[in-house]
Amino acid sequence: MARKSLLPRGLYGRAALILIVPIVTIQLVVSVAFIQRHFERVTEQLTGGVAAELQLLLDLAEAAGSLDAARAEVMRAAGPLDVEVALPAGDAAPAADRTELVDLSGRVVIRTLRAALPGLGPVDLVEGDGKVRLHLPTRWGEMAVVVNRARMSATNPHQLLVLMIATSILMTIIAYLFLSNQLRPIERLAGAAEAFGKGQVIPYSPRGATEVRAAGRAFLDMRARIERQIEQRTLMLSGVSHDLRTPLTRMRLGLSLLPEDEETRALLSDVAEMERLVDEFLSFARGDATEAVEAVDPLALVRHVVENAARMGKRVEMRAPEAVGGVMLRPQAVTRALENLVNNALRYGSRAVVTVAMGERWLRLVVEDDGPGIPAARRAEAVQPFSRLDAARDPNRGGGVGLGLSIAADIARSHGGELRLGESASLGGLRAELLLAL
């Protein structure tokens, strides 16, 4: 789990990781296995040659009969060997070997010199002038020798590293551009699918690799089948509505011609209840999936619902920020969902509070009441179609048919959100949260 949490979550990040890790690994392997070993061997060979020349100078100094003769011999040999010699040494030797912290080849130089010249004194590599200063013991005193550093180690070893890094960066950029062209169709497909889940139909045509095109065509076929199914269901329900309303209208007209009495009023009430049941069922089955998405001010929408409830003498309050800006949604569908939640709250409680909150990618409409609420164990059951949790919700006693919460949940899902039920902390009743994705 910890390893997975460290990996990038996005496709671009993971693809870049797949691309960069091999390149970095190859660079490290080449740097360690080739560059370091190659330049170490070159440095050892060059330094070994200089060490042989220094040994020659030592032999000449030791073989001389006097200090002046020794000085003359080493000076005569120093010219052809391209070294600077002082016998005896004019300056004091450092206390210990000196080299830069990052001078890797300098350590190889010192190690090779000491292996070839056991009596070698401290070696100085830090003057910054490209010279190596060392002291050799002779019987005439210490001999100071200055050698060009270029003769003892490979020059400009960083050039290969710079060339390799620059080439790697260039190839990474080129690979990233090609990778972007391959990933962009996947992003467009994901965007079209996400928008369709929110009820929006955006233009999309399959692009990219063969597999991505196949997935895009499958998505277009699926979207077309869903839209066709929704359209056919809406047409079928419109026909059912027409077929049911015709006999109900004839029944209402027939009953209106009968003498008005207790039985006639009861039958008229039954017909009115049947019409209401048909309207609620059609509203649930239709779900306003065919309504177009448009820019809406959510505060104005909520305020309209609250004012309608207040005109009916209900105690309903709206809590919202001053302004939230326009959002894309189906206004009639969201209005119907909010009305159902408010009506439920006022049916089972005496007071309702509607709260509006908005984030960068979501809109939250919360309806709270002071009624009995819904037990936590039965909240999932409450949003099922035709679910009535107790006798008080019997339609013959003024309740609904169990579709109010189902319609709200269906509308929330059509906007890429969900309906959450909980307990109101402030009023003690039901807390219905309509969460819509933007």
N, C-alpha and C positions, 0 to 999 in steps of 0.2 A: 504493500500500500504506500509506504514512504517513497519507494522508487517511482511509482506511478505519479505521485503528487509532484515530483520534480520535473516531469516531462511537460513540454508545452501542450496546451489543450487545443490550440488552433491548428488547422491543416497547414498553414504557411509556416508556423513555428516548427512543426514536426518535420515537414519537408526540408526546411532549412537545416535542421539538426541532422537529418539523414545526409544532406549534402556536405555540411561543414565537417562533421566528425571524421569521415574518411580522409578529407584533405589535410586536416590538422594532424591526424595520425601518420599519414605518409610523410609529412614534413618532419615530424619528430623522428621517425625511423630513419629517414635520409640524413637528418642532421647528426644523429648519434652514430649510426652505423657507417656512414660514408664520410661526412665532413670531418667529424672529430678524429676518426681513425686515420683518414687520409692525411690531414694536416699534421697530425702528431708524427706520422712516419716521415713526412717531408721535413719537419722540424728536426727530428732526431738525425736524419741523414745529413742535413746542412750543418747542424751543430757538431756532429761527429767530425766533419771535415775541418771545421774551425778548431776543434779540440786538437786534431793532429797537428795543425799549424802552430798552435800554442805550445804543444809538446816540443816541437822543433825549436821554438824560441828558448824554451827552458834548457834544452840540451845544449844549444849554442852558448847560453850564459854559463852553464855549469862547466863546460869544457874550456872556457877562457882562462888565461893565467892571471888576469887582474881585472879590477872593476872597469878600468878604461877599455881594456880589450873586450870585456863582456859587453859593455855599452856599445862599442863600435860594431860588434858582430850582430847584436839584435837590431840595431838601427839599420844596418845594411840589409838585413832580411825583412824588416818591417815594411819597407817600400813595396817590394813585389807582393807581399802578403796582404797589403792594404789594411794595415793595423797601425795604431798609434801606441808607442812604447815609451815608458819612462823608467829608467833604472839608475838609481833607486827611485821608488815612487815618491812623487812630490806631495801628494795629498794622502791623508789618513783614510784607511779603509773603513767602511761602515761596520757597525757592530754585528750585523747579520744580513742575510740576503734580503734584498728589497725588490718587490714587484707589485704591479697594480692588482687590485682585488679581482678584476674581471679578465686579467691577462692569463688566459689558459695556456697559450703556447709558451709564455714566459716560464711557467713551472716546468714544462718539458725541456726548455733550454737549460735551466739550472740543473735539473736532474741528469741530463746527458753530459753536461760539463763535469759534474762531480764524479760521475762514473768513469770518465776518461782521465780526469786529473785529480787524483786523491788528495793532493795537498792544496787544492784551490781554496783561496780565501773567500770572503763575502762577495756576492755578485749584486751589482746595482743595475736595475732595469727601469727606474722611475724618473729619470731626468727629463724625459719628454722630448729629447732631441733625436731619437732613433738610434741611440748608441748603447752598447753594453759595456759596462765598466767592471773590471775584475782585477784581482790582485793575486800574483803567483809568487810563492816563496822561492828564493834562490840563495846560494851561499854568499851573495853580494848584497843581500837585502831583498825586500819585496819589490817585485817588478809590476808596475801598473800598465795594463793593456786596455785599450779602447777599441772595440770592434763594431762595425756597422751592423745594426740589428737585422737588416735585410739579408745579410749573409747567413743568418742563423735560423730564421723562421720564414715560412711562406708569407709573402706580402699580400695585403688586401684579401684575407680569407672571407671577409664578409660579403664580397661581391656575389658569390654564389648564393648566399642566403638572401640577399636583396633581390636578385633575379628570380629566385624560387618563390619568394613571398609575393613579389609583384605579379608574377605569372599566375600564382594561385588566386590572388585577389581578382585579377582580370577574368580568369576562367569561372570564378565563383559568381561574379556579376553576370556574365553571359549565361551561366546555368540558371541563375535566379530569374533572369528575364524569360528564358524558355519555360521555366517552372511556373512562372506567373501566368503565362499564356495557357498552360494546361490546367491550372487551378481556378482561373477566372470562370470558365463555364460551370464548374462545380459550385462556385459561390452563387452564380446566377440561378442555377437550379435550386439551391437551398433557399435563396431569397424568394423565388416564385412559389415554392412549396410552403414556406412560412407565411407569405402573404395570403395564399389560398386558405390556409388554416385560420386566418383572421377574417376571412370573408371577402378578401380583395382578389381580383383577377387582374394580374399585370401581364403585359405582353412578354412572351418567352418563345424562343426558337432554339432547338438543340444545336450546340456548338461543341468544339473540342474533339477529344479522342473518340474512337469508335465506341468504347464502353460508356463514356459520358453521354454520347449522343443516344445510345440505346436507353440509358436511364432517363434522359430527357423526353424521348418519345413515349416511354412507358408512363411518365408523369402526365404528359399531355393527354394520353388516352384515358388515364384514370380520372383526370380532372373533367374531361368531356363526359365520361360516364356518370360521374357524380352530378354534374350540372344537368345532364339529361334526366337522371333519376329524380332530381329535385323538381325539375320542370314538369315531368310526368306526374309526380305526386301532387304538385300544386293543381294541375289541371284536373286530376281525378277528384281531389278534394273539393274543387270548385263545382264539379258536377254533382258530387254527393251533397254539397251544401244546397245547390239548386233543387235537387230531387227531394231533399228532406224539408226544405222550406215550403215547397208547394203544398204537400198534404197538411203541414202545420197551419199554413194560412187558411186552407179550406176548413180545417177544424175550428180555427178561431172565428171565421166568418159564420160557420154553422152554429157555434155556441152563442155568438152575439145575437142570433135570431131567436134563440130560445128564451123563454121567460126567465128573468133574473131571480135566482134563488140560491140557497146555500150550495146545492150540488153544482149548479152552473158556475158559480164563482170558484169552486174547488177545481173544476175541470179547466177553467181559464188559467188558474194558477199553475196547474200541471203543464199546460201548453207553453206558458211563459218560461217555466223551468226547463222544459225540453229545448226551447229555443236558446236559452242561456247555455245549456250543456253542449248543444251543437256548436255554438259560437266559441266556447272555450276549447272544445276538442279541436276544431279547425285551426284556432290560433296556435295551439300546441303543435299540431301536425305540420302546419305551414312554417312556423318558426321565423318568418320574414327572411328566409335565406335568399330570396330573389330581390330583396331591397338593395338599392345601390348604396355604396359607402360614400359619405360626403363629409366635408369639414363642418364640425358642430361645436358650439360653445357649451361645454358640459354644465357650467353653472346655470345658464339659461334653461337648459333641459331639466335639470333638477328643480330649479325654482318653479317652473311651470307645473311639475307634478305636485310639489308641495302646496302651491297656491290652489290647485284644483281640490286637493284634500281639505285645505283650510276652508274653502268656500262651502264645503259640506258640513261645516261645524266640527271638524276633527282637530284634535290637538297634535299638531305636527310642527317640528322645528327643523330648520336647515342650518348646518354649520359648515362653512366653506371659506377658503381664502378669498381675497379680494378679486383676484384674476388668475386664471390658469392657462389661457390661450386656447385656440381651436385644436380639436383632435379629429382624426378620421374614424368614423363609426357609422352604424346604421341607426339613425335617430329614432325611427318608429319602434324598432326592436328594443333598443335600450329603454325607451320610454315605457313600453309595455312591461319589460322586466322590472323596472323600478316601481311602476304602479302596482304590480302584483305583490312586491315585497312590502310596500307601504300599506296596501289594503290588508295584507295578512297581519302586519303589525297592529293596525287599528282594529282589526276584527277580534283579535285575542288579547289586546291590551287597550289601555285608555290614552296612551301617549306614545308618540314616535319621534325619533330624532334621526335625521338624514345627514350624514357627514361625507364631504367630498375631499379627496386627497389625490394628488397627481405627482408622478415621478417622470423620469426621462422616457421610460418605455412602458408605463402602466398608468391606468386610471382606476381609482378605488372608490366605490360608492357603498357606504355602510348604512344600513337601516337597523336601528335598535328600538326595542319596545319594553314596556314594563309588564308584559303578560307572563303566562306560566312558562314560556320557553319550550324547548324540545330537549328531552334527555339525550345525553351524549351517545348512548348506545343506539338511538333511533334516528340520528340525524342523516345517516346515509339512506335510510328507508324513506325519510321525509321528502327527498328530492326525486323519488321514483314516481313515474306517471300513475295517476289515480290512487295515490297513497293517502289514506285518511287515518291519522294516528289514534283518534278516539271518537266517541259518539258526538262530541261537540262539533266535530267537523263534518257531520252528516249534512248533505245538501238539503234534505227535507227539514232541517232545523236552521237553515240560513247559512250553512257553511258552503265551502266550494266543493269542487269535484276532485280535488287532489292534483291539480295541474299547475297551480300558481308557481310553486317552487321549481317544478319541472321545466316550465317555460323559461323562467329566469336562468336556470342552469344551462338549458339548451342555447339560449342567446349568449350567455357568457362564453360557452365553448365555441360558438360561431365567431366570436371576436378573439379567439386564442387565449381566453382566460378561464375562470372557474367561479363557481359559487361556493362560498365557505360559510358554514353555520357554526355558531358558537354561543357563548353566554355573555350578555352585556354586563360589563363591569360597573357601569354608571346607573343603569335602570333595572338591572336584575332579570330582564327577560331574554328574548332571543336576539342574537346579533347575526344579521345576514350581511355578508360581505360580497359584493359583486365586483370581482376583479377582472378588468379588461386590459388586454395587451394592445399597445399602440404601435 
